[in-house]
Amino acid sequence: MSKGHSINEKFAPVLGKVDAVLIQSDGKLEGGADYRGDDKAAGY
């Protein structure tokens, strides 16, 4: 429920996706990818 409205995510279109890289205070990198797309976060 969002502000009293029910949302059926099965039929709701994806309006945007987010991928990001976080630079931590120690200089290490942390990545994340939106599960709704075909994106992946990977590192080495």
Secondary structure, 3 states (H helix, E strand, C coil): CECCECCCCCCCCCCCCCEEEEECCCCCEEEEECCCCCCCCCCC
